[in-house]
Every structure is written in structure tokens, then in C-alpha cells.
Amino acid sequence: MAENQYTEDNIRSLDWKEHIRLRPGMYIGKLGDGAAADDGIYILAKEIVDNCIDEYVMGNGKKVEIKVKDGLVSIRDYGRGVPLGKLVEVVSKMNTGGKYDSKAFKKSVGLNGVGSKAVNALSSHFMLYSVRDGEKKQAVFSRGELISESPLVKTDEANGTYVEFIPDESIFKKYAFKTAYLEKMIWNYCYLNRGLSLHFNGERFQSKDGLKDLLENNMDGDPLYPIIHIEDEDIEVAFTHGKTYGEDYYSFVNGQHTTQGGTHQSAFRESVAKVIRDFYNKNYESSDIRQSIVAAIAVKVIEPVFESQTKTKLGSQEIEPNGKSMRAFINDFLKDKLDNYLHRNPDVAETIEKKIKQSERERKELAGIRKIARDRSKKSSVHNKKLRDCRLHLTDLKDDRREETTLFITEGDSASGSITKSRDVNTQAVFSLRGKPLNCYGLTKKVVYENEEFNLIQAALDIEDDMDNLRYGRIVIATDADVDGMHIRMLLLTFFLQFFPDLVKRNHVYVLQTPLFRVRNKKKTLYCYSEEERRKAIEEIGKTAEITRFKGLGEISPDEFIHFIGEDIRLEPVLLTKEASIDSILSYYMGKNTPERQEFIIDNLRVEKDPAESLVIEDLSDDIEIVI
């Protein structure tokens, strides 16, 4: 056997754009198609907006205009504008930017001079122009290659920078921007930059009270007491307790939403429990103090250190180089501001203590039930064939692959069998339901342990004690597209929203879209996900087309299923709109309000018969952004 030759010819140097396009995950995390909030197309938009925000933070420009239409993203700020002589270099030459000088951008997010270059390299079309003091310069790129560069021209436009780009479809395949994700990103910029006006597709976004507004707009139901909103130089905190289970945090560093938390969030969780425990002078359990807490924390750090280029988790141990530790900084802040607040607001302090004692009682009540459930699970685990696990778990993977791990929750053995045979055993697991789950609306968490199905799902996800232990990045509900399948889907969503709402709020829950029809002849096969696609497929194939209607997942062979859960997988994320209340949604859809629900169905559902004798049912409501 010939030996592999390793010579000078094997050594290759890549230029900046080649490296970004070859290893895009190093710069923007995962690629995706827009179904998840952290997919690459949103990171591209964020990288450009971050530059606008940094200008605002430095006192330049109070308005940013963002437009997204037909895949084209355009962003215009009214800051100082990029220096005209460096316009091309700042978006095409690595390690070039104005943020290396901490005096100019003391607490900026984009310190590495990479973001706009990555957007340029990963866009099929990238154009920018800058206006400074009556002069304008423009440059156009394609996939990082400079196409044209204009000379300086005179203009009456206001100072600032304009960027537009189209993500490269050869990298971001079949992508689509979701308005809900973009609006959430824009609102976060507003909460963290009071006074900044963001205009998205003509609609104006602005916040008056910062993180207090964030909690008011995102909380499910009313808080148990008025939101505590305290701030000081380089730190802002807002928190209260709600009526849902778990802990819910929104954390930010220099305007960056750290969705995976980090040292600042850990320090807050630890410190808020300590300060409250010291205030009452009682040794309450930290978990009882934080049960049902909803909190937002934003800090400003000089030269922050993140654990990845996408900046979703803070790694800095200090508030500034050689300065106070993050833990001491946040603890000192809460010890002063929060302790004073509780002394000045005894009614709030009393409500918090009542909530702590209630959580303590519930925890002790559940302790015995949890032990029985664990013992039962251990005894049955050898015979339990509900879960076909994957080899990798979320905690085993690096940040750029976190979302690859998937748990499919299916109905019945035939459907789970098809998925199991066609899945990627490294990253895809399958959980098989037995019949319809219990409608758990209005029940306490006690049912999670007493109901075998729910207890096994919870164990499979490993979310009993801490949501951070979640074993899979995506939880995918895979049910038939018939009445029973829709019912099972709603029952599962009720379970997650009732007891683990953070799974939905953090964008971990999806619904698998599988084709309704197969249209084929001897030469070609097309899979159709809607009646419209079916009609087009028949037109394309012609009269010889053989049409098959898939009535259930079990009818799709493993050889075909591999196409629907692989690279071309279609996932519909379960999204809560800004106005949605989990309790009101569940009460309406799953509670005992049959007359009202019947009236709603009559007013909001369109039912039509298609030529394949199937019923097409479309939900026209918009509380949950998903077709069910």
C-alpha cells in the first residue's frame, strides 16, 4: 500500500474569506435555516447591528433602521460613519477595526475585528456605504470579493453607515428569516439602550425602563410583587417571582444577550440567594429562594472574554482586567441595593418570604414522591424500551454543535421504528409514547412523578433539577398529521408549558414537518408538504404521476424517512409571541371552556376538502406561532 506523501505541496495558506467560508462555524456558530434563534443568518444581522449599537453607546446616533425583505437585510445607523479611507479594509481585512483601542470603545462587544468580515464573506451580495461630513463612499462585494468601489462623492445625507447583504444560499440552504426572532433581538437592544430608537420594517421599537420593561413584556402572567429594578454604574438588575416552575434568566454583557449565561449569571444566582437569606437571617435553601424567579441582569465589562465567537456565554472572571471579581462585584451591588430595597418595602419582603416558605413545603412534599418514582424507574429501566438514546449528549458537545443533539418524541411503535432505523445514532434519540398523554393543565408538579410517561420524558431530558442539564438541544414532537396526532401534540405542549416553560422560551421545542404527499413516476420523486406543493408537483411530473397520501409516520419507510430528518429536515419552532400568556393559552385550549372554544374553532379554523380526500385544517390564531 502506497504511503501518503506529506510535502511542501500539502501546505496551504488560506486568505481571510476562504477561511471564513471553509469554517463558518468558527465565526458565526451553527448555520441552520432560520428555524432556530441562534442560526447563522440571525448572527449575520446581529454582527452588523452590534456595530451600530457601539456607535450609540459612544454617544453617536440615536436611531437605527433595519429592514428585512425577500432575504435582503439592510441596516442604517446615524453615527459617525466609517472613516472613508478605510471603508473597504474594515470589512475585508482581518484584524482591522476601531475597537482595539479601549479608549474609543471601552465596553464594546465586537473587540476582535471579525464580525463584519464574516458577514461579507458569507454573503452572495454585500454592499456598504459611509457618509461623513458631506462626503460618501461605497463598496460592493460578493462572497468577500470586491466587485466595485466608488470614488468620494458629495452628498446631503446624514452621517452614518449603511450595510445591506444577502446570505449566501450555497452556505445557508433554504433559509428564511422569522420575524419573531428578529423582533426579539431588536427588543433586547432597546431594553439595554434606553433612548435608542430602532425601526424594523417601518415599526418603531423603544424602551423607557430598560430591564423592567423586558420582564413586563416577557413574563407569563402577573408577578407576585412589583418588579424590583435596581442599577448602578456598569450593572442593572430587574427581578420578581412568578407563578410558573423553574428559574428564568435574561443575562447580557455589553449589550450582548448571553443565552447560555456565564460568570455574571452564576454570580447573580448565588448572590441573590445569599443576600435574601441574610436579610431574613434564616438558612433557607437556595433552590427555595430562587424557585419561580424571573430575572434580568446586564453588566458592562472592559474587554469581556466569551467562550465562543458567537458570544453566548461570558467567561470573564473579573469586571475588568486586574479588577474586582465578577462574584464580588455583583454580591456587593446586591448587598447594598437589594438589602436597602427590602428594608424600604416591607410588603414586598413579606411576599418574598411567603413564596420561599411555599416552595419549601412543595419541595418537601415532592421529595418522597420523587424517591418512589426514581426507584420505580430504576427497576423498570432494563425493560424500558421507550428511549433509544444517541451516543452524544448536549453537555458532551462544543458550543458550535450544541443544537445538533435531538430527541424525537413519537407516537406508537411503527413511527418510532421508522425514525430509529433512519436516524443519526450519534446525535438523534427517539422516545416512543404509549397512547395519548394525560392532559396536565391545572395539575401540580406531583403528576410529573406519578405519571410514568411524564416521569420518563423528564428523566430522558434530565431536567428534573436544573434546566442547564438538558441532554438534547432540540426536542422535536413527531406526530401524525391527523386529528389524534394534533391532539397528542397539544397534550405534549401543555406538559412542557405547564411544568417546563423555559424549554419553549429558550427555543428548544419544535414540531417535525413531514410530507403529506409523494408524487412520482419512474424517473422522479417529489415530496410535498402542502396541497399547493402537491399541485405543482403534479404539473411538473405530468399525467403519469403516482400520488400517495401519507396518513401516518409509520407509513413512511425508513429509506424515505432519512430524507426528512437529515440535512433537509423541516422543523417548525414553537414560539410564544410577546403578547402571549401561557396560562391564558392553556386555559383556553386545554381548560374546561368548551362553549368558548367551540366558538373560537368556528371563527378561526378553515376546513377544506382536497382532491386526495384529506382534510386541510389551518389554525388562524397567532398566540403560538405554529400551525397546529
N, C-alpha and C positions, 0 to 999 in steps of 0.2 A: 504494500500500500504506500502510495507516494506521500511524502511528508509535506505538511502545509508550509509554504515559504513565507518567511517574515522578513521583509527587506524595506529599504527606504521607500519603495513604491507603495507600501501599505500605510505609510504615514501620510495623513491628510489634514490640512487646515481648512476649517470652515469659516466663511465670513459670517458677520453678525446675523444676517437674515436667514442664511442656510441653517445655522444652529437653532434659531428660534423655531423655524418650520419643521426641522427634524425632531426636536424635543420640546414641543409646545407646552407639555405638562410641567416643565421646569419653570415656566414663566406665568402661566395662567391656570394651573391646576388641570382638572379634567376638561375634556372637550364637551361632550354631550350635545344634545339637540335643542336645548332650551326648556326641557321638561322640568329641570331642577334649578333652584335659585342660584346655585353656585356653578352652573355650566359656563363654559368659556365665553360665550357671546355676551353674557352679563358682565364678566370680568373685563372684557374689552371696553365696554361702555364705562364701567367704573373707573378704569385707569385714566381715561380722559377727563371725567368729571372730577376726579381727585385733584387734578392739576388746577381746575377752576376753583375748587374749594380752598386750596392752598393760597391762591391769589386773594380770595375773600378774607381768609384768616390774617393775611398780611395787610389788610385794610384797603384792598383794591377791588372795586366792583361789587355791587350788592345784588346782581341779577345774573342768572344763568338760564339759557334757553336750550331745551332738549327736545328733539323730535325723532320719532321712530316710525318709519312707514315703508312697507314693502322691503324690509331687510336693510334699508339705508338708515344709519344713525347719524344725526348731526347735533353738534354741541357748540354753543357760542357763549363765551363769557365776556365780561366788560372790565377786565383787569388791565394790567399794564401792556399786555401783548408780548409775545416772544420777541426778543431782540432780532431785528430783521436780518442782520448779517449772519445769524446762527440758525435761521429757520429750518434749513434742510438738515443741519447737523443734529439738532436736538431730537429729531425723530428717526435718524438713520445712522447715528454713530454711537456705539455703546460707550457707557461711562461718560456721557456728556449730558450736562444739565446744570441748573442753577441752584440745586438743593444740597450740594456738598458743603456749601458754606453755611454752617448752622446759624450764623448771624442773620442771614437773609431768610432762611426757612427753619426757624429754631425748632418747631414742633410739627414738622411735616410728616405725612405718611410715606410719600414717594421719595425716598432718600437714595435709591440705587440707580436712578437714571435709566430704568429699563422699561417702564410701563408703556409709554407712547411708542417706543421702538417695537415692542411686541405687537401692539395693535397694528402698526404699519406693516410688519412682516406677515401678519396673519389675515390681512385684508386684501381682497381682489381689487378694491378701489380704496384709496386713501388720499384725501386732499385736505390741506390746511392753508389758512392764510392768517397773517397777523397785521394788525393796524396799530401804528404808533405815531401819534402827533402828526396826523395828516398824510402819512405815507403807508403804503400797503404792499405786501409781498406775498406771493402764492406759490405753492409747490404741489405737484400731483405725483403719486406713487402707485404702483401695482405690485403687490406681494413683496414690498420692500425696495423694489427697483424704482429709481427716479425716472418719471416719464417726462415731466416738464417743470421748468422753473421760470417764473415770470420776473422781469426786472421791476424795480421800485416804481410805483405809480402814485400819483396824488389822489386823495380820497377825502370825502366828508364824513366817512363812517367814524363811529366812536371807537376809542381804543379797545383792544381786546384780541382774543384768539378764537378762530373758528376752525373746527375739525369735523370732517364727515368721513364715514367709512362703511364699507360693505364687507362683512365677514366672508372669508374665502370658503365657498361651498365644497371645495375639494378637501378641506380640513374639517369644517363644521357641516356635516352632511345632513340634509333635510331639516335644517334648523328653523325655528320660529320663535320670535320674542313673545313672551307672555306679559301682558300689561300689568298684571297683579304684582309680578316680581319687580318690574321696573318702578312701579309706584311705591312699593315698599322701600326700595333702595333710595328713592328720592325723598320720601318722608324722613328716613333716617338722617339724611344730610340736613334736612330742615330742623329736626329736633336738636341736632348738635351745633347748629349755626343760627341761633336766633337773630333775626334781622335779614337773613339771606332770603331772597325770593327766587324760587325755582319754577320755571314754566315748562310743563311737559305736555307736548301736543296741544298747546293753547290753554291748558288749565294751570292755574296758579297754585303753588304749594308754599306755605309759610307757617312757621311755628312761633308762638308768643312765649310759651312757658317751658320750652325745652323738653327734658325728660319727663316732666309731669304730663305734658301733652302726649308723649309716647305711651305712657301707661294708660291714660284715659282712653286713648284711641285703640289700644290693643287688648285691654283687659276683658275677660269674659264675665259679664255681669258687674254688679256694683261691688266696690271694695268694702271690707268690713269697717274701715275707718278712713278718714280723709288721707290722701296720698301725702306721705312725708317727703318733702322736697328740700334738700339742703345742698349747699355748694360753697366752694372756696376756690382759691386760685389753683388751677390745674385739676380740679375734681368736682364732679357733680353727681349727686345720687338722688334717686326717687324710688320709694318702695311702699308697699302696703301688703295686706294679706287678702286673699280672695276666698272663693268657696270651692275651688277645684283642688284636686290632689296634686302632689308634687311641688317642685320648685321651678319657677320660670324666671330666667335672667336674660337681660339685654345688655351686653357689655361692649364698650367702644374704647379705642385708643387713637387719639389724634384724629377723630372723625371716622376711623375705620371700624366697621362692625365686626367684632371678633366673635364669629358664630361658634367657635369652639372654645371660647373662654380664654383662659390663660392665668398668669400670675395675679393680675388685678382682680379677676372674678373670684379666684380661690381666696385671695386675701379678704375680699368683701364678705364672702360666705362665712369665713372663720371669724372675722371681726364683729360682724353684726350680731352673731350669736353670743360672743364674749361680752360685748357692751350691754346687751339686753339682760344677760344673766347677771352681770354685775349691778345693773340698775335695780333689779328686784332682790338682789342678794340671795338668790336661790340657785341651786345647781341643776337647772333644767337641762334636759338633753338637747344638744344642738339640733337634732332632727325634728324635735317637737317645736322648737323656736322657729325653724325655717319652713315647717310644713305649710303649704299653700301660699308661700311668699311669692310676690311678683315684684321684681326689682330691676332697675336700670342703673348702670354705673358707667361714667365716662371719665377717663383720665387723659391728661396730656403729658407726654413723656419726651424728654430730649433724646434723640437718636434711639428710637424703640427698636428692639430686637424681636422679630417674629420667627415662628418656627417653619415658615414656608414663604415663597414669593407671593402667594395669594393673601398673606397677612390675616389669616382667620384665627390665629392663636398667639397671644403675646408670650414671649419667653423672657422678657426683661425682668431681672430680679430687683432692679433699682429704679427709682423715679427719674434719675439722671445719672450719667456716669460718675462713679465715686460719690454718689449722694446717698440719701436715706433709702432704706429698703422699701420695696413696694408694700410689704406687710406692715411695717412700722408707720409708713405714710398714711395708709388707709385706716389703720387702727387708731392713730392719733386723731385723725379727722372725725371719725365716728364717735370716739370717746368724748370729744368736745361738742360737736354739733348735735349728734343724736341724743346724747345724755341730757343736754340743755333742752332740747325739744320735748323730751318725755317729761321733764320736770315742769315745763311750762304748759303742757297739755295732759293733765291727769286723766281725762276721759279716754284719750287715745291709749295711754299707758294701761288703763284698766281693761280696755277691749283686747289689747295685745295679750295680756296675761290670761284672760279668759280663753282666748284662742289657743294659747300654749297648753293650758290645762285640758282643753278638749282634745287636742292632738295627743296628749299624753295618755288620756283614757282610751282613745281609739287604738293607739299603738299597743297598749297592754291587752286590750280585748282581742286584737288580731294575733297576738303572739302565740296563743295556744292553737288557734286555727291554722296558722302558718306551719307550726310544727307537725300537726296531723297531716297537712297537705304535703309537706316535704317527705314524711315517712311513706305516705301513700305513693308519691311519685317515685321514690327510690325502689319500692317493692315492684312497681309496675314498669320501671324503666327498661328492664331487659326485654319485656314483651311489648313495649310501646313501639309501634311502627309508624306512628303519626309523623315523626320528623325524620326526613332524610337530610342530614346536615351536609354542609360543604366543608371543604378542608381548611379554608381560611375564614377568619372572623374579622370584624371591623377593627378590633384592637390589635390585630396582627399586621395591619397594613400601614404603609406610609400615607401621609396626607393626600398625595396626588392619586391614590387609589381607594380612598375610604368608601366612596359611594358604589364601588363595584360589587360589594357583597350584598346579596339579595335573598330575601325569604319570600317565596311564593306561598300564599295561603289559598288552598284549593278546596273544592267540594267533591267528595267522592273519590273512590279508588281509581276509576278509569282516567279521570282528568289528572290526578296526581301521578299516575303511572306514565302518562304521555309526557308530562313535563320532566319527570325524573329521568326518563330514558334519553331525553334530548337536551338536558341542561348542561351547563359547565360545572363539573363537580368541584372545581376549585373555589368558585365564588357564588354559586347558586344553590340554595337549600329549598326544600319543599316540605310544607306542613299540610297534612290532609285532615280536613274537617269530617266529623261524623254527623251528617244531617245538619239541620239549622241550629245555630247557636241560640242561646237564651236572649230575650230582649231584656237588657240590664238597665234600661233607663229608670232612674229614680231609686235604684238599689245602692246599697253601700258597698265598700270595697271588700266586705266579708264574702260576697258572692264570687269574687275572683279566686278565692282559695277553695270554696266549697264546690264550685262548678269545675269538673275535671277538664273540660275543653278550654275554659278561660285560664285555668291554672297552668295547663301545659303550654298554651301560647305565651303566657307571661314568662314561663321558665325558658322556653325556646329563645325568646328575645333577651332574656337576662336583664330585665328592667325592674325587678322586684324592689331593690334597694336604692338604685341610683340610675338615672337615665343615661349617665355617661358610660355605663357598662354595656350599652346597646350593642348587640352582636352583629347586626346587619345594617348597612347604610340605607337600604331600601326595603320597605315592607310592601309587597305587591299583592293586592287582592285579585285573585284569578277565579272568577265565577262565570257560569254560563250567561249568555245574553238572552235569558228568558225571565219570566216573572219570578220563579224561585231563585234564580241567580241574583236578580236585583234585590230580592228580599234579604238573602244572605249577605250581600254587600252592605246593605243598610244596617243589619244587625252587627256586623263587624265594625263598621264605622262608629256605631253607637258605643260599642265596647271601648274603642280607642279614645273617642271624645269624652266619654264619661270618666274613665279612670286614668288615661294616659294622654291628655290633650297635647302635651309637649311633642309627642310623636308627629302630630299633624302640624302644629305650629312651627316645628323645625323642619318641615318639608320632607319627612321620611316616608309618608304613606302615599301609595299610588294605586291606580287601578289598571290592570293589564287590558290592553285593547287587542283583541284577536279578530281575524277576518270573519265576516258574516257569510261571504260567498267565495267560491272558487270558480273561475271562468277559464276554460281551457279547450284546446284542441290538441292534435298530435304534435304540433310544433311549439306551442306556447302555453304557459300557465300564468294567470294573473289572480292575485288575491285581493279582495275588495272589502273595505271596512265600512262601506255605506252603500245605500241604494244608488246614489249618484255615481260612485266608483264602479258599481256593477253595470250600470247603463253604458258608461264609457268603455268598459272592458268588452262588452258585447259588440259595440260599434267597432272596436279595434280588431277583434278576432273574427267577427263576421258570423254568418249564419251557421257555421259548423260548430259554434261554441257549445260546450257541455257545461251546464250550470249546476253547481252543488251548493245547497244551503246548509251551513254548519249549525246544527241546533244545540250542540254542546261541545265543551272542550274535549270530552272523551272521544268524540267522533273524529278528531284531528289526529292523524297518525304521528308518532314520534319523528318520522322522517320529515314531515311537514312542519311540525311544531318547532323544530330547531330554527326555522326561519323567523319565527315570531318572538323568540326570547333571546336571540343573539344580537348581532350588531344592529339589526333593523328593528329592534324591539320598540313597540309603541306604548308608552306609559302616560297615563293622564294623572297629573298630581292632584291630590286632594287639597284644595286651598280654601282658607277662610277669608272672606272679604273683610275689609276694615270695619264695616258696619255689623258684621255677623256676631251673634251671641250664641255660644254653644248651647247654653241652657234653653234658649228660646227655640233654636233649631231642633234639638232633641225633643223638647216638649211638643212641638208642632207635628213632627214627623213620627215620633215613636210614643208619644203620650196618649192619654185617653181623651182625645178630642175629635172623635170620628166625624161628627157633622161638619166641623170647620175644615177638616182635612178633605172630606168629600167635595166640599165647595171649592177648595183650592185646586183639586185634581181637575174638576170640570173647567175651571177658568184657566189653568196653566199647562195642561197637557194636550198635545196634538197627537192624535192617533190616526194612522192611515194604513190601508192595506196595500202591500206591494205585490207585484206580479208573482213573486215567489211564495205567496200565501203566508208571509210572516208579518207580524205587527211591528211597526216602527213607532216607538214611543219616545218622545223628547220632552225633557223637563225644561220649561222656560223660566223657572225661577233662578235667582242668582245669589242665594245665601252661601251655598257651597259651589265653588266654581268647578263643577264637574258634571258631565252628562250622565244621569243615572236612570 
